[in-house]
Amino acid sequence: MKTHYYLGWFNNFFPDNLGRVLHGDITDRKSLVMISSNPLFFEDDGATERSWFDQAGIMFDEYHLINYRVHKEDAQTLIQNSSVIFLLGGNTLKQNGFLMEYELSDSIKKSRAVVMGASAGAINMSAKWLCSKNFGYKVEISSVYDGIGLDDFSVLSHFDLENNISLVQGELSPLSEEINIYASNKDCAIRVKGDKIDILGNVYLISRSKIQKLDETL
């Protein structure tokens, strides 16, 4: 049964209830493979995201970071042998381009590992996502990008929803006619395990131009 976590951002660490669920889901702890969101900036080492696991008491035998220092073929091998794949937060567009250039999407979809992403990483895990200046991207024209497509929905992660509900609803309305969109802020998580979707924190569903806050289930 495949398990995917779409995370917002955690200023401190994983909440206790999320940590407990992760302990149950991550039973194989041989290798944590992290995928950079700024693969040319080698100081982007995933230390923050790794600290979340450390604080939760989830340790791995091996830790790997995929960026341009790793050859494409070696990156594929790391993905194939991973226990957990974590797409790091940061630059959504650069990470999206890197995933395409290194042809990682198919390998991630075929993997039996638990797949997780925070902020930009969560957005790129989804089927499609909207790149708009209203969401902080330095673009003039809004465009829809293809993500990995682990699940058939879109994600807007780590965005100040509470103060921008009408903007988010209006901006995402056209895409929501085609595909469901889960929008969340910090300290949030969407967990997909098999056919079941669980919610942690303030997460909203935008579907067919209507928006509703979802009940927490974790």
Kinemage of the C-alpha trace (Angstrom):
@kinemage 1
@onewidth
@group {chain A} dominant
@subgroup {mainchain}
@vectorlist {calphas} color= white
{ca met a 1} P 0.000 0.000 0.000
{ca lys a 2} L 1.602 3.259 -1.128
{ca thr a 3} L 1.869 6.110 1.361
{ca his a 4} L 2.353 9.781 0.496
{ca tyr a 5} L 2.685 12.818 2.770
{ca tyr a 6} L 2.073 16.345 1.470
{ca leu a 7} L 3.411 18.686 4.154
{ca gly a 8} L 3.301 22.410 4.719
{ca trp a 9} L 6.222 23.691 6.787
{ca phe a 10} L 7.134 23.154 10.415
{ca asn a 11} L 8.956 25.981 12.176
{ca asn a 12} L 9.861 23.612 14.991
{ca phe a 13} L 9.297 19.894 14.524
{ca phe a 14} L 6.670 17.364 13.503
{ca pro a 15} L 3.632 17.592 15.804
{ca asp a 16} L 3.368 14.606 18.145
{ca asn a 17} L 0.343 13.118 16.389
{ca leu a 18} L 2.089 13.315 13.005
{ca gly a 19} L 5.227 11.781 14.482
{ca arg a 20} L 3.239 8.824 15.829
{ca val a 21} L 1.660 8.149 12.446
{ca leu a 22} L 5.031 8.411 10.714
{ca his a 23} L 6.504 5.874 13.126
{ca gly a 24} L 3.839 3.418 12.035
{ca asp a 25} L 4.227 4.105 8.324
{ca ile a 26} L 8.035 4.214 8.118
{ca thr a 27} L 8.971 0.690 9.119
{ca asp a 28} L 11.900 0.351 6.690
{ca arg a 29} L 14.595 2.805 7.778
{ca lys a 30} L 17.556 1.849 5.635
{ca ser a 31} L 17.773 4.961 3.458
{ca leu a 32} L 16.350 8.490 3.450
{ca val a 33} L 16.790 10.080 0.012
{ca met a 34} L 16.206 13.827 -0.213
{ca ile a 35} L 15.708 15.683 -3.499
{ca ser a 36} L 16.934 19.270 -3.610
{ca ser a 37} L 14.725 22.170 -4.654
{ca asn a 38} L 17.782 24.228 -5.630
{ca pro a 39} L 20.159 21.607 -7.045
{ca leu a 40} L 22.891 24.101 -8.015
{ca phe a 41} L 23.042 25.592 -4.516
{ca phe a 42} L 24.989 22.896 -2.715
{ca glu a 43} L 24.455 24.417 0.727
{ca asp a 44} L 20.808 23.344 0.389
{ca asp a 45} L 21.443 20.150 2.333
{ca gly a 46} L 18.040 19.356 3.833
{ca ala a 47} L 19.297 19.842 7.393
{ca thr a 48} L 16.023 21.391 8.549
{ca glu a 49} L 13.857 18.600 7.160
{ca arg a 50} L 16.239 15.969 8.502
{ca ser a 51} L 16.010 17.560 11.965
{ca trp a 52} L 12.248 16.925 11.930
{ca phe a 53} L 12.889 13.188 11.637
{ca asp a 54} L 15.627 13.304 14.272
{ca gln a 55} L 13.333 15.048 16.762
{ca ala a 56} L 10.624 12.456 16.093
{ca gly a 57} L 13.110 9.656 16.800
{ca ile a 58} L 13.045 8.348 13.212
{ca met a 59} L 16.641 7.557 12.246
{ca phe a 60} L 17.969 5.992 9.055
{ca asp a 61} L 21.056 3.919 8.308
{ca glu a 62} L 21.920 6.099 5.301
{ca tyr a 63} L 21.151 9.684 4.265
{ca his a 64} L 21.468 10.853 0.658
{ca leu a 65} L 20.858 14.166 -1.103
{ca ile a 66} L 20.194 14.291 -4.837
{ca asn a 67} L 21.397 17.435 -6.585
{ca tyr a 68} L 23.692 18.185 -9.527
{ca arg a 69} L 26.627 16.689 -7.652
{ca val a 70} L 24.972 13.282 -8.110
{ca his a 71} L 25.070 11.693 -11.550
{ca lys a 72} L 21.703 11.008 -13.146
{ca glu a 73} L 22.204 7.228 -13.153
{ca asp a 74} L 23.273 7.252 -9.495
{ca ala a 75} L 20.208 9.322 -8.607
{ca gln a 76} L 17.981 6.683 -10.190
{ca thr a 77} L 19.694 3.969 -8.140
{ca leu a 78} L 19.295 5.916 -4.918
{ca ile a 79} L 15.570 6.325 -5.601
{ca gln a 80} L 15.169 2.616 -6.333
{ca asn a 81} L 16.881 1.631 -3.057
{ca ser a 82} L 15.221 4.216 -0.807
{ca ser a 83} L 13.036 3.631 2.225
{ca val a 84} L 11.738 7.210 2.270
{ca ile a 85} L 11.907 9.788 -0.530
{ca phe a 86} L 11.671 13.386 0.658
{ca leu a 87} L 11.260 16.292 -1.769
{ca leu a 88} L 12.698 19.328 -0.015
{ca gly a 89} L 11.021 22.708 0.296
{ca gly a 90} L 12.310 25.832 -1.436
{ca asn a 91} L 12.152 26.643 -5.137
{ca thr a 92} L 9.210 24.847 -6.760
{ca leu a 93} L 10.163 25.714 -10.344
{ca lys a 94} L 13.818 24.692 -10.035
{ca gln a 95} L 12.859 21.424 -8.407
{ca asn a 96} L 10.260 20.757 -11.101
{ca gly a 97} L 12.850 21.306 -13.829
{ca phe a 98} L 15.375 19.112 -12.031
{ca leu a 99} L 12.863 16.260 -11.713
{ca met a 100} L 12.270 16.422 -15.468
{ca glu a 101} L 15.951 16.741 -16.405
{ca tyr a 102} L 16.968 13.783 -14.238
{ca glu a 103} L 13.839 11.804 -15.237
{ca leu a 104} L 13.037 11.068 -11.599
{ca ser a 105} L 9.249 11.215 -11.710
{ca asp a 106} L 8.679 7.716 -13.083
{ca ser a 107} L 11.191 6.227 -10.646
{ca ile a 108} L 9.453 7.934 -7.731
{ca lys a 109} L 6.019 6.749 -8.897
{ca lys a 110} L 7.262 3.164 -9.204
{ca ser a 111} L 9.039 3.216 -5.847
{ca arg a 112} L 7.632 1.304 -2.885
{ca ala a 113} L 9.125 3.873 -0.508
{ca val a 114} L 7.105 6.315 1.567
{ca val a 115} L 7.150 9.561 -0.453
{ca met a 116} L 7.039 12.903 1.345
{ca gly a 117} L 7.376 16.538 0.382
{ca ala a 118} L 7.342 19.833 2.249
{ca ser a 119} L 6.091 23.078 0.694
{ca ala a 120} L 7.644 23.124 -2.816
{ca gly a 121} L 8.238 19.388 -2.571
{ca ala a 122} L 4.600 18.695 -1.742
{ca ile a 123} L 3.471 20.862 -4.662
{ca asn a 124} L 5.696 18.938 -7.069
{ca met a 125} L 4.369 15.609 -5.804
{ca ser a 126} L 0.872 16.506 -6.979
{ca ala a 127} L -0.581 15.940 -10.441
{ca lys a 128} L -0.701 19.621 -11.466
{ca trp a 129} L -0.052 22.969 -9.833
{ca leu a 130} L -0.598 26.614 -10.648
{ca cys a 131} L 2.403 28.924 -10.939
{ca ser a 132} L 1.138 32.469 -10.303
{ca lys a 133} L 2.654 35.738 -9.095
{ca asn a 134} L -0.150 35.828 -6.525
{ca phe a 135} L 1.442 32.755 -4.949
{ca gly a 136} L 4.886 34.341 -4.794
{ca tyr a 137} L 6.363 33.200 -8.100
{ca lys a 138} L 8.316 35.727 -10.164
{ca val a 139} L 6.209 35.344 -13.301
{ca glu a 140} L 3.922 37.655 -15.251
{ca ile a 141} L 1.655 35.006 -16.738
{ca ser a 142} L 0.094 32.206 -14.698
{ca ser a 143} L 0.804 28.698 -15.942
{ca val a 144} L -0.186 25.178 -14.932
{ca tyr a 145} L 2.740 22.775 -14.469
{ca asp a 146} L 2.721 18.995 -14.336
{ca gly a 147} L 3.994 17.475 -11.120
{ca ile a 148} L 5.020 13.886 -10.441
{ca gly a 149} L 1.369 12.864 -10.224
{ca leu a 150} L 1.515 10.539 -7.234
{ca asp a 151} L -2.165 11.262 -6.628
{ca asp a 152} L -4.801 12.744 -8.891
{ca phe a 153} L -5.120 16.138 -7.242
{ca ser a 154} L -3.338 19.476 -6.976
{ca val a 155} L -1.665 20.986 -3.916
{ca leu a 156} L -1.065 24.544 -2.752
{ca ser a 157} L 1.222 24.158 0.233
{ca his a 158} L 2.642 26.552 2.833
{ca phe a 159} L 0.614 29.593 1.803
{ca asp a 160} L -1.068 32.174 4.060
{ca leu a 161} L -4.569 30.928 3.379
{ca glu a 162} L -6.340 32.464 6.323
{ca asn a 163} L -5.697 35.997 5.062
{ca asn a 164} L -6.118 35.186 1.371
{ca ile a 165} L -9.108 32.867 1.093
{ca ser a 166} L -10.890 34.856 -1.614
{ca leu a 167} L -7.686 35.312 -3.646
{ca val a 168} L -6.866 31.594 -3.447
{ca gln a 169} L -10.396 30.572 -4.360
{ca gly a 170} L -10.527 32.939 -7.316
{ca glu a 171} L -7.041 32.106 -8.579
{ca leu a 172} L -7.540 28.360 -8.370
{ca ser a 173} L -11.162 28.253 -9.509
{ca pro a 174} L -10.423 27.328 -13.179
{ca leu a 175} L -8.077 24.491 -12.214
{ca ser a 176} L -10.540 23.271 -9.577
{ca glu a 177} L -13.080 22.618 -12.327
{ca glu a 178} L -10.662 20.007 -13.667
{ca ile a 179} L -9.064 18.578 -10.541
{ca asn a 180} L -9.479 18.743 -6.763
{ca ile a 181} L -7.059 21.097 -4.991
{ca tyr a 182} L -5.868 20.768 -1.382
{ca ala a 183} L -4.607 24.056 0.041
{ca ser a 184} L -2.772 24.331 3.338
{ca asn a 185} L -0.564 26.606 5.412
{ca lys a 186} L 2.215 25.833 7.912
{ca asp a 187} L 2.034 22.962 10.397
{ca cys a 188} L -0.253 20.984 8.087
{ca ala a 189} L -0.167 17.569 6.480
{ca ile a 190} L -2.177 15.566 3.967
{ca arg a 191} L -1.583 11.836 4.222
{ca val a 192} L -2.650 9.498 1.445
{ca lys a 193} L -2.494 5.808 2.281
{ca gly a 194} L -4.119 3.589 -0.287
{ca asp a 195} L -7.509 5.157 -0.986
{ca lys a 196} L -7.725 6.986 2.354
{ca ile a 197} L -6.870 10.687 2.789
{ca asp a 198} L -6.104 12.014 6.282
{ca ile a 199} L -5.794 15.652 7.323
{ca leu a 200} L -3.686 17.440 9.936
{ca gly a 201} L -4.069 21.170 10.597
{ca asn a 202} L -5.910 23.793 8.551
{ca val a 203} L -6.427 22.243 5.134
{ca tyr a 204} L -9.003 23.390 2.586
{ca leu a 205} L -10.481 21.532 -0.357
{ca ile a 206} L -11.236 23.547 -3.490
{ca ser a 207} L -13.446 21.606 -5.872
{ca arg a 208} L -15.492 22.953 -8.775
{ca ser a 209} L -14.791 26.524 -7.588
{ca lys a 210} L -16.166 25.860 -4.080
{ca ile a 211} L -13.930 25.920 -1.018
{ca gln a 212} L -14.441 24.124 2.285
{ca lys a 213} L -12.296 23.543 5.335
{ca leu a 214} L -11.671 19.882 6.032
{ca asp a 215} L -11.938 18.195 9.418
{ca glu a 216} L -8.755 16.915 10.995
{ca thr a 217} L -8.439 13.135 11.039
{ca leu a 218} L -4.879 12.660 12.330
